[in-house]
Amino acid sequence: MTPLEIAAVAISFLAIWLTARRNMLCWPLNLVACALYFKLFLDVRLYADMALQAVFALGIAYGWIVWRRSRADTGAVVVKPLSRTKAVAGLMTGALGALAIGWFTSRHTDATLPWLDATLSSFSLVAQYWTARRHRENWLLWIAVDIVYVGMFIFKGLMPTAALYAVMIGLAVIGYRDWRRDAPAV
C-alpha cells in the first residue's frame, strides 16, 4: 500500500459514487483517478490496465461531452436503453479486443497476467463506452468485470485497490438499480 494507491482509491470511490448518482463532477474526478492509476499500474507491470487508463481518459472526455448535452429539463442526465443488437456487438468487440491485447502483451511485454489483464481491460472499455452513452447495462458489465478485478488485485498484492473494486461492485448494483428506475422501457 502506497500513498499513490490510497489517493487513487479515494478519488476513484468518489468518482464512481458520483457516476452512479449521475453527477457531472464524476468526469473530472475520473480523469484524476485515471492519471493516478496509470502510474500505479505502470509500477506493478499491469500494462494493459495502464494503457486502459489512457484510453479511459479519452472516454471520459467523450462521456463528459455526451452527458452535458443529454440532460432533461430538470438537469438530470437521461438514461437510454441499450438494444440487444448493440449489446451483442459491444460484447463481441470486448472479446476481440481481449484477444488482440492479450496476444500483444503476452508476446511483447513482461506483463505478469497478460491475458487476464487484457480481457478485463477490453471489457472495461465496453463498459466505459456504455456509461458514456448512458446505458443502464453498463453497471451489469462493471459488476462482472469488477468481481474478477478483485481477485487479480489481491493476487498482485494491491489490497486497497482490491477493496475499492469490491466496494465498486456495490456501487454498480446501486447504479444499476437507480438507472433502471429512471430508464425508459426498451
N, C-alpha and C positions, 0 to 999 in steps of 0.2 A: 504494500500500500504506500503510495507516494502522494505528496501534496497535489501533483498533477492529476492523479486518478481521483482523488477526493473532490477536487474542483470540477472535474468533468462529470462525475456522478451527480453532484449537487445541481449543477446547471442543467444537465440532461433531465433530471427528475422534474424540475420546474418547467422546462420546455415541453415535455410530454404531457404534463398535467394541464398546461395551458392549451396544448393542441386538443386534448380531449374536451376541453371547455370551449373550443373554437374561438380562442382569444388570439388576436393578431400579434400580440407580443411573443407568441411561440416562435415565430420565424426568426427574429434577431437572436433570441436565446439559443435556438437550434444551431445557428451559424457559429456562435461562440463554442458550443458543445462540440461541433464538428472539428473545429481547429484544435481543441484540447485532445480529443480522441485520435485525431490524425497523428499527433506527436506520440501519444501513448502506444498506439498500435505499431508505429514505427519502432519504438523501443523494444517491444516484445515480439517482433517479427511476424505480425499478422498482416501481411502486405495487402491482401485483398480487402480486408477491413480498413486498412489505412487508405487505400485508393478509394474505397467506398465513401469515406468521409469527404474527399474532394468532390466526388460526383454528387454526394448529398448536398454540398454547398450550392451546386448549380440547381439541383432540385428544390432546394429551399428558396432560392431566388424566384424560381418559377412558381412555386406554391404561394409565396407571398403576393406576387402579382395577381395570380388567379383569385386568391381569397379576397384581395382588395376590390376586385371587380365583381365579386359574386356574393354580395350581401343583400339581404332583404331590407325593406324599408325600416325595420327595427334595428338594423346594423348587424344582425346575426348572419353568420356565414351559412349559406344554403347548402344542404346535403343533397347529393344527386345519386340516383340509383345506378348500379353497375349491371349492365346486361350480361347475360350468360356468355354470349359470344366474346365480349371484351374480357370477361373473367378468364375464360379458357385461353384466349390469346395472351393475356398477361402471365398466366401460369406457365404456358409453353415458352414464352420469352424468358421467364426466370430459369427454366430448366436448361434452355440452350445457353443462356449466359453462364450458368453454373458450369456447364461442360467446357465452354471456351476459357473462362477464367481459371478453372481448375487445371485444365491442360497446361495453360501458360505458366501458372505459378508452380505447378509440380515439376516442370521441366527447366524453368529459367530463374528460379529463386531458391533461397534456402528457407522458404516458408515452413513452419512446423506442422501445420494442418491444412495443406493446400486445398484439398477437395471439400472439406467441411467449411473452411473459411470462404471458399468461392461460392458454395451453394448458399450459405447464409447471406453473403453479400449480394448475390444476384437477386434472391427473393426479397431482400430488404429494399432493393431499388424498385421492384414492382410495388411493394407496399408503400414506399415513399411517393411514387407516382400516383397511386390510388388516393393517398392522403391529399396530395396537391389538387387532384381532380374532385375531391370532396366526396368520395365513395365510402359509405359506411363499412364496406367489406375490407377496407384497409386494416381495420382493427382485428379481424379474424386472421389475416395473414401475419400481422405483427405478433399475435398470440402464439401461433405455430413457430415462427422464427425465433421469438424470444425464449421459448421453452428450450430450444436446442442451444441457443446462445448461452443460457445459464450454465449448462453442462460444459461447454467449451471454455468459458471464462474460469470456471472452477478448475478445470484441467490445467489451464495456463497460470493459475495462481492469482488471478485478478479478482479477489474476493469482493471488494466494494463494487466492482463493475458487475459481477455475477448477482450480487444483491440488488443492484439497480435494475437489472433486467428482470429479476424475479418480481420486483415491485411494478415494473413496466407491464408485466402480464396483467396484473390487477388493474392498472390504469387503462390498458387496452380493453379489458372487459367493461369498465365504466364508460369508456369512449364509445364502444360498440352499442351499449345499452342506450346511451344518450343520443347518439347519431341515428340509431334505428328508430327511436321515438320521433325524431324530427324529420326523418326521410320520407319523401313521397313513395307511394307504392309503385312497384315495377309493373 
